[in-house]
Amino acid sequence: MTYKRRLLTFLYIDTCIIFLAVLLSYLLRFEGNIEHLFFTSFPYAFLLIWATTYGMFYFTKLYRRVWQYASIGELRSIIKASTIALFLSLTLYSLGKSIGLNFMIPYSIFLLSWMVIIIGIGGSRFFWRLYRDSYHKIQPHHKRTLIIGAGNAGSLVVRELKHSPNSNLYPVAFIDDNPRKQKLELLGLPVLGTRDNIISVVENYDIHVIVLAIPSASKEELAKVIDICKRTNATLKLLPRVSDLIDGKVSVNSIRDVKVEDLLGRDPVQVDLEGIANYVTNKVVLITGAGGSIGSEICRQISGFSPEKLLLLGHGENSIYAIENELKRNHPHLAYETIIADIQDRKRLKDVFNTYRPAVVFHAAAHKHVPLMERNPAEAVKNNVFGSRNVAECAHQFGVERFVLVSTDKAVNPTNVMGATKRITEMIIQSLDRISTTKFVAVRFGNVLGSRGSVIPLFKEQIKAGGPVTVTHPDMIRYFMTIPEAVQLVIQAGSLANGGEIFILDMGEPVKISDLAHDLIRLSGLEPGKDIKVEYSGIRPGEKLFEELLTAEEGTAATKHNRIFIGKPIHFSREDFIAMLHGLELLTVKSTEAVSSEKVKLMLHQLVPTYSGYKPSDELLNEKNAEKEIQMNLENTRKLVAAGTAWE
């Protein structure tokens, strides 16, 4: 119906209601026996009350309201407009009498008409609302929906779902932990109990979908409720943000599927924006690995702090091209340079540092796939150890203010090559920090949800393909965080840096990978074991059942950020470390012959005694020259270190 046609329809209905209201007022005032003197004034009374009432309704835009959603607010508007019209009509009548207009209208007629008009017009609007509500009954295509949370958010969701033609969800009941709401009804739906009743309600009321309408709940509380809902066969959906309620944006589209990050059971990390702005604003910032999942997110977040220039360095042209286009679109005024370079190319890095003179470096470039690096240990060493050393030494040589290394919990008591190389990288920056004016720090965190090579995208692909979902071991556990959280920690660590620290995030409780796989299957609307099988493939080389964030020697110290801790640095001989590092370089980077994986792992074990992935074969154990060669390299390099020539 067009607005003009709608206006004419309401005008006709309201004219009839006002006519009957004035007529009924006369009948009530004169008890059915209207005197001729007053009856002749009826047309004037009707026209005066009709004109003022219609005028106020039009002026207050009541004819623009969508009455199928009529509520107390609309009734309040009708009362307000009718009351103003009452006083306006009384004023006009008094003015008419004062200039000699000769018609008699008892003042009680105005008051009685006002009462009847409110009842009549208000009733007509709510009758339409009741008619529309009765029309929108549950249909065969609808999914019976349980709303968790009988508050403002829940009521808004119910109204939206009931009246949206695009929704296939139909609300049938509420669940709420508030004891005062139990056994009550809200918008015609019963409150059937607390979270303890969710499982029985889903079974008894044939619930297909559960909508969590508790946007103000903490992540911990939300995770507890989700944990109960996971035990049902219902699909979970979530109303995510309180800001949506404030801005009035609640719609069917804002009700999203529950994501894996909603299951972490902790509130996201909050950053000190002022501290961050102080060290990156108006500074040249270099990000290595800028096209990766972590590096690209660092680019996004740093862009909001107005750096003088952002340097996006990466080896893969496609990923650098993608982040460049994104920044160009979202930050059109940002000054940036895209640099294709390999961190193993020391000359190229020197040229970059000399040309742009960065003040802050975030080093996120690394080989991180555990099984691949286990099969290619020499390449892991070349990139993760000596590529990182190149970047760190350039930072020292060209006077960078702060250098932040992205590390991993796999560096703690490593069982794999990737973890061992990252631990050596941590030792490199701690060693450099002792002699440099640059503040070198590392940031150590667990698995990142959704990053390249992480388990979540793999599980999603397997579910999409119909299964099976492969888990290495039923008891394997990991710490998890979201990509934005990981990057916020990296950036925040730069503001807390004094030099030499290893920062660790409090990531809450670790998560069982097996539980994660089952949760993902359920969140996809499927049943584990029935729709999608879960198979256990066995622990892969280099993996362990759980990851640690600290070695036994490190311990932690608090920072001013309540979710970030400092691992106390382990003291080691810088001279011995440089000597062994030189030996590893001779073996992997400068060797002209093929290098056996076992020799590389032996050298990693020499550098990181806690590395337990080294299991020499009988052949290597019988090769007497292997240990001798390492010791000889160690002694020779000690001499070079003493002469001051080995580090460069």
ZAMARGU-4260 file (C-alpha; in steps of 0.2 Angstrom, whole numbers, plus 5000, padded with zeros to 4 digits):
<rodrens>
0) 5000/5000/5000 | 5007/5017/4995 | 5009/5031/5008 | 4995/5041/5000 | 4983/5027/5000
5) 4987/5022/5017 | 4985/5040/5023 | 4967/5041/5015 | 4963/5024/5023 | 4968/5030/5040
10) 4959/5047/5037 | 4943/5038/5033 | 4944/5026/5048 | 4949/5040/5060 | 4935/5052/5054
15) 4922/5038/5057 | 4929/5035/5075 | 4929/5054/5079 | 4911/5056/5073 | 4906/5041/5083
20) 4916/5048/5098 | 4908/5065/5098 | 4890/5057/5095 | 4893/5045/5110 | 4899/5060/5120
25) 4883/5070/5117 | 4873/5054/5121 | 4882/5052/5137 | 4882/5070/5142 | 4863/5072/5140
30) 4859/5054/5144 | 4851/5050/5127 | 4840/5066/5127 | 4849/5079/5118 | 4841/5097/5119
35) 4838/5105/5102 | 4850/5120/5107 | 4864/5109/5110 | 4860/5097/5096 | 4862/5110/5083
40) 4880/5113/5089 | 4885/5095/5085 | 4891/5098/5068 | 4903/5112/5074 | 4909/5101/5088
45) 4913/5087/5077 | 4922/5098/5064 | 4932/5107/5078 | 4937/5090/5086 | 4940/5081/5070
50) 4951/5095/5063 | 4962/5097/5079 | 4964/5078/5081 | 4968/5075/5063 | 4980/5090/5062
55) 4990/5084/5078 | 4990/5066/5072 | 4997/5072/5055 | 5009/5084/5063 | 5016/5071/5076
60) 5018/5058/5061 | 5007/5045/5068 | 5001/5041/5051 | 5019/5036/5047 | 5020/5022/5060
65) 5020/5004/5056 | 5005/4998/5066 | 5009/4979/5065 | 5023/4982/5078 | 5012/4993/5089
70) 5017/4994/5107 | 5016/5005/5123 | 5026/5018/5114 | 5013/5020/5100 | 4999/5021/5113
75) 5009/5034/5122 | 5010/5044/5106 | 4991/5043/5103 | 4987/5049/5120 | 5000/5064/5119
80) 4993/5069/5102 | 4975/5068/5107 | 4978/5078/5123 | 4986/5092/5113 | 4971/5091/5101
85) 4960/5093/5117 | 4968/5109/5123 | 4969/5116/5105 | 4950/5113/5102 | 4946/5121/5119
90) 4957/5136/5115 | 4949/5138/5098 | 4931/5136/5105 | 4935/5149/5118 | 4942/5161/5105
95) 4926/5158/5094 | 4915/5163/5108 | 4925/5178/5112 | 4923/5185/5094 | 4904/5181/5094
100) 4902/5164/5086 | 4885/5158/5091 | 4886/5139/5095 | 4885/5131/5112 | 4896/5116/5115
105) 4897/5110/5133 | 4915/5108/5139 | 4912/5091/5145 | 4909/5086/5127 | 4928/5089/5124
110) 4933/5079/5138 | 4922/5064/5134 | 4927/5065/5116 | 4945/5064/5121 | 4943/5049/5131
115) 4932/5040/5118 | 4945/5045/5104 | 4959/5037/5113 | 4950/5021/5116 | 4943/5020/5098
120) 4959/5025/5089 | 4971/5016/5100 | 4960/5001/5100 | 4959/5001/5081 | 4978/5002/5079
125) 4980/4987/5092 | 4967/4977/5083 | 4977/4978/5067 | 4992/4972/5078 | 4983/4958/5085
130) 4976/4953/5067 | 4994/4953/5060 | 5000/4943/5075 | 4987/4930/5072 | 4991/4929/5054
135) 5010/4926/5057 | 5008/4909/5065 | 5021/4895/5064 | 5021/4888/5046 | 5028/4870/5041
140) 5044/4878/5034 | 5048/4887/5051 | 5060/4880/5063 | 5055/4880/5081 | 5066/4891/5090
145) 5071/4893/5109 | 5077/4911/5114 | 5090/4911/5128 | 5088/4928/5137 | 5071/4935/5141
150) 5078/4953/5142 | 5077/4968/5130 | 5088/4958/5117 | 5077/4943/5118 | 5061/4953/5116
155) 5068/4962/5101 | 5073/4946/5093 | 5056/4938/5095 | 5047/4953/5087 | 5059/4952/5073
160) 5057/4934/5070 | 5038/4934/5071 | 5036/4947/5059 | 5050/4945/5046 | 5045/4936/5030
165) 5063/4932/5027 | 5065/4921/5043 | 5063/4903/5044 | 5064/4903/5063 | 5049/4904/5074
170) 5051/4908/5093 | 5041/4896/5104 | 5049/4899/5122 | 5061/4908/5132 | 5075/4902/5144
175) 5081/4915/5157 | 5091/4913/5173 | 5082/4927/5182 | 5071/4919/5195 | 5058/4933/5195
180) 5054/4929/5176 | 5051/4910/5179 | 5033/4904/5174 | 5029/4921/5166 | 5025/4925/5148
185) 5034/4938/5137 | 5026/4943/5120 | 5015/4928/5122 | 5030/4916/5125 | 5032/4906/5141
190) 5048/4907/5151 | 5051/4888/5154 | 5066/4889/5166 | 5084/4892/5168 | 5100/4886/5159
195) 5098/4870/5169 | 5082/4866/5159 | 5089/4869/5142 | 5091/4851/5137 | 5074/4845/5143
200) 5065/4860/5135 | 5074/4856/5118 | 5068/4838/5119 | 5050/4842/5126 | 5046/4856/5114
205) 5055/4849/5098 | 5067/4864/5097 | 5077/4865/5081 | 5087/4881/5084 | 5093/4890/5099
210) 5096/4908/5098 | 5108/4916/5112 | 5101/4933/5115 | 5112/4938/5129 | 5124/4950/5121
215) 5130/4958/5137 | 5136/4942/5144 | 5154/4939/5147 | 5164/4927/5136 | 5165/4915/5151
220) 5147/4915/5154 | 5143/4913/5136 | 5154/4898/5134 | 5146/4890/5149 | 5129/4892/5141
225) 5135/4886/5124 | 5143/4871/5132 | 5125/4866/5139 | 5117/4869/5122 | 5130/4858/5113
230) 5123/4843/5122 | 5107/4845/5112 | 5104/4842/5093 | 5098/4860/5091 | 5108/4872/5079
235) 5116/4887/5089 | 5114/4905/5084 | 5120/4921/5092 | 5115/4939/5094 | 5133/4946/5095
240) 5134/4964/5100 | 5126/4976/5113 | 5130/4990/5101 | 5117/4983/5088 | 5104/4984/5101
245) 5109/5002/5105 | 5109/5007/5087 | 5093/4998/5083 | 5101/4986/5071 | 5093/4970/5077
250) 5087/4960/5062 | 5087/4942/5056 | 5104/4945/5047 | 5112/4950/5064 | 5108/4933/5071
255) 5124/4924/5066 | 5130/4906/5069 | 5140/4903/5084 | 5159/4903/5080 | 5173/4893/5087
260) 5180/4909/5095 | 5164/4910/5105 | 5169/4894/5114 | 5186/4900/5121 | 5177/4905/5137
265) 5187/4921/5141 | 5185/4940/5137 | 5195/4946/5122 | 5211/4955/5126 | 5210/4974/5129
270) 5224/4985/5123 | 5231/5001/5129 | 5228/5012/5114 | 5237/5027/5121 | 5253/5017/5124
275) 5252/5010/5106 | 5250/5026/5098 | 5265/5033/5107 | 5277/5022/5099 | 5270/5019/5081
280) 5262/5036/5077 | 5272/5046/5065 | 5285/5032/5064 | 5291/5021/5049 | 5285/5004/5054
285) 5292/4988/5045 | 5282/4972/5045 | 5290/4956/5038 | 5278/4942/5033 | 5266/4956/5029
290) 5255/4945/5018 | 5253/4931/5031 | 5238/4929/5043 | 5247/4937/5057 | 5257/4950/5047
295) 5242/4956/5037 | 5232/4959/5053 | 5247/4969/5061 | 5246/4979/5045 | 5227/4982/5048
300) 5228/4987/5066 | 5244/4998/5064 | 5236/5007/5050 | 5223/5014/5063 | 5237/5023/5073
305) 5243/5035/5059 | 5261/5028/5056 | 5272/5040/5045 | 5274/5025/5033 | 5270/5007/5033
310) 5283/4995/5025 | 5275/4979/5019 | 5288/4966/5016 | 5285/4948/5010 | 5291/4934/4999
315) 5274/4930/4991 | 5269/4943/4978 | 5250/4937/4979 | 5248/4939/4997 | 5257/4956/4997
320) 5246/4962/4983 | 5230/4957/4993 | 5235/4966/5009 | 5240/4981/4998 | 5223/4982/4990
325) 5214/4980/5006 | 5224/4995/5014 | 5222/5005/4999 | 5203/5003/5000 | 5201/5005/5019
330) 5215/5018/5022 | 5216/5028/5007 | 5227/5042/5015 | 5240/5029/5022 | 5258/5030/5016
335) 5265/5013/5013 | 5277/5004/5002 | 5276/4986/4997 | 5292/4977/4996 | 5295/4959/4989
340) 5310/4952/4998 | 5317/4936/5005 | 5323/4938/5023 | 5337/4926/5019 | 5344/4939/5007
345) 5354/4949/5019 | 5360/4962/5005 | 5342/4965/5000 | 5337/4968/5019 | 5351/4980/5021
350) 5346/4990/5006 | 5328/4991/5013 | 5334/4996/5030 | 5346/5009/5023 | 5333/5016/5011
355) 5318/5018/5023 | 5326/5018/5041 | 5311/5010/5050 | 5309/5015/5069 | 5299/4999/5073
360) 5300/4982/5066 | 5287/4968/5068 | 5295/4952/5063 | 5281/4939/5058 | 5290/4930/5043
365) 5293/4912/5047 | 5290/4894/5041 | 5278/4887/5053 | 5270/4871/5047 | 5276/4858/5059
370) 5275/4842/5049 | 5283/4851/5033 | 5297/4858/5043 | 5300/4841/5051 | 5304/4834/5034
375) 5314/4849/5029 | 5324/4855/5044 | 5338/4863/5034 | 5325/4875/5026 | 5317/4879/5043
380) 5334/4883/5050 | 5339/4894/5035 | 5323/4904/5036 | 5317/4904/5054 | 5335/4906/5062
385) 5346/4914/5049 | 5333/4924/5040 | 5327/4931/5057 | 5345/4934/5062 | 5347/4945/5046
390) 5332/4955/5051 | 5337/4957/5069 | 5355/4962/5064 | 5349/4975/5052 | 5338/4982/5065
395) 5353/4983/5077 | 5364/4990/5063 | 5352/5004/5057 | 5346/5009/5075 | 5329/5003/5075
400) 5320/5008/5091 | 5309/4993/5094 | 5310/4975/5087 | 5295/4963/5091 | 5297/4945/5086
405) 5282/4934/5084 | 5286/4918/5092 | 5276/4903/5098 | 5272/4891/5113 | 5281/4878/5103
410) 5297/4886/5107 | 5295/4879/5125 | 5304/4862/5127 | 5302/4860/5109 | 5298/4843/5101
415) 5299/4848/5083 | 5311/4857/5072 | 5299/4872/5070 | 5298/4875/5089 | 5317/4873/5090
420) 5321/4886/5077 | 5309/4898/5085 | 5318/4896/5102 | 5334/4899/5094 | 5327/4915/5086
425) 5322/4920/5104 | 5339/4917/5110 | 5346/4928/5095 | 5336/4943/5100 | 5340/4941/5118
430) 5358/4940/5114 | 5357/4955/5103 | 5348/4965/5116 | 5363/4964/5127 | 5374/4974/5116
435) 5361/4985/5106 | 5352/5001/5109 | 5337/4993/5100 | 5324/4986/5112 | 5322/4968/5106
440) 5307/4958/5113 | 5298/4942/5108 | 5279/4938/5110 | 5275/4920/5113 | 5257/4913/5110
445) 5247/4898/5106 | 5237/4892/5091 | 5228/4906/5081 | 5211/4902/5076 | 5209/4904/5057
450) 5227/4907/5053 | 5235/4898/5038 | 5239/4880/5043 | 5229/4880/5059 | 5218/4866/5063
455) 5201/4875/5061 | 5202/4878/5042 | 5207/4860/5040 | 5192/4854/5050 | 5180/4865/5040
460) 5186/4858/5024 | 5184/4840/5030 | 5167/4844/5036 | 5162/4852/5020 | 5168/4837/5011
465) 5157/4826/5021 | 5171/4819/5033 | 5180/4811/5041 | 5187/4824/5052 | 5204/4818/5057
470) 5211/4822/5075 | 5229/4816/5079 | 5225/4810/5097 | 5209/4811/5109 | 5219/4819/5123
475) 5229/4832/5113 | 5226/4850/5120 | 5231/4867/5114 | 5229/4885/5119 | 5220/4896/5107
480) 5216/4914/5103 | 5209/4924/5088 | 5220/4932/5075 | 5215/4950/5081 | 5219/4945/5099
485) 5236/4938/5094 | 5240/4954/5085 | 5234/4965/5099 | 5246/4956/5110 | 5261/4958/5098
490) 5257/4977/5096 | 5255/4979/5115 | 5271/4970/5119 | 5280/4984/5109 | 5274/4997/5121
495) 5279/4987/5136 | 5296/4983/5130 | 5312/4987/5140 | 5322/4975/5130 | 5326/4956/5131
500) 5308/4951/5137 | 5298/4936/5131 | 5279/4941/5133 | 5266/4928/5136 | 5247/4930/5134
505) 5235/4923/5147 | 5225/4913/5136 | 5213/4905/5148 | 5211/4886/5149 | 5218/4875/5135
510) 5206/4867/5123 | 5205/4848/5118 | 5207/4847/5100 | 5195/4832/5100 | 5181/4843/5108
515) 5185/4857/5095 | 5182/4845/5081 | 5165/4839/5089 | 5160/4857/5092 | 5164/4862/5074
520) 5153/4848/5068 | 5139/4852/5079 | 5140/4871/5075 | 5138/4866/5057 | 5121/4858/5061
525) 5128/4840/5060 | 5130/4826/5073 | 5147/4819/5076 | 5148/4800/5073 | 5132/4800/5064
530) 5133/4813/5050 | 5152/4816/5051 | 5164/4803/5058 | 5179/4808/5069 | 5195/4798/5066
535) 5211/4798/5076 | 5226/4797/5065 | 5240/4796/5078 | 5253/4809/5084 | 5263/4816/5070
540) 5282/4818/5071 | 5287/4833/5081 | 5270/4834/5090 | 5266/4833/5108 | 5250/4831/5118
545) 5251/4848/5126 | 5260/4864/5123 | 5268/4875/5137 | 5270/4893/5137 | 5285/4894/5149
550) 5300/4883/5152 | 5303/4878/5170 | 5317/4890/5172 | 5308/4905/5165 | 5294/4908/5177
555) 5283/4924/5175 | 5283/4942/5181 | 5267/4953/5180 | 5266/4968/5168 | 5254/4983/5170
560) 5243/4974/5157 | 5233/4961/5167 | 5233/4948/5153 | 5251/4949/5148 | 5266/4942/5158
565) 5284/4942/5155 | 5295/4926/5155 | 5311/4929/5164 | 5325/4927/5152 | 5336/4911/5154
570) 5354/4916/5156 | 5366/4908/5143 | 5384/4911/5137 | 5383/4923/5123 | 5400/4917/5116
575) 5395/4898/5116 | 5379/4902/5108 | 5387/4912/5094 | 5399/4899/5091 | 5386/4885/5090
580) 5376/4896/5079 | 5390/4898/5068 | 5392/4880/5067 | 5374/4878/5062 | 5377/4891/5049
585) 5391/4882/5041 | 5381/4866/5041 | 5365/4873/5033 | 5368/4889/5024 | 5387/4889/5019
590) 5388/4870/5016 | 5391/4865/4997 | 5386/4847/5001 | 5369/4840/5004 | 5365/4840/5023
595) 5357/4826/5032 | 5341/4830/5043 | 5349/4821/5057 | 5364/4832/5057 | 5354/4847/5057
600) 5343/4840/5072 | 5359/4836/5081 | 5365/4854/5080 | 5348/4860/5085 | 5349/4849/5101
605) 5366/4857/5104 | 5359/4874/5104 | 5343/4870/5113 | 5346/4856/5125 | 5327/4855/5129
610) 5324/4850/5111 | 5318/4832/5112 | 5314/4829/5094 | 5332/4823/5091 | 5334/4804/5090
615) 5350/4800/5081 | 5351/4784/5071 | 5364/4771/5074 | 5373/4777/5058 | 5375/4794/5065
620) 5380/4788/5082 | 5393/4777/5075 | 5400/4792/5064 | 5414/4797/5076 | 5417/4813/5066
625) 5400/4820/5069 | 5402/4826/5087 | 5421/4830/5084 | 5416/4841/5069 | 5404/4850/5080
630) 5416/4853/5094 | 5429/4858/5082 | 5418/4871/5075 | 5413/4877/5092 | 5431/4880/5097
635) 5436/4889/5081 | 5421/4900/5082 | 5425/4904/5100 | 5441/4911/5094 | 5432/4921/5081
640) 5420/4928/5094 | 5435/4933/5105 | 5442/4942/5090 | 5425/4951/5087 | 5423/4944/5069
645) 5410/4930/5071 | 5394/4940/5074 | 5394/4950/5057
</rodrens>
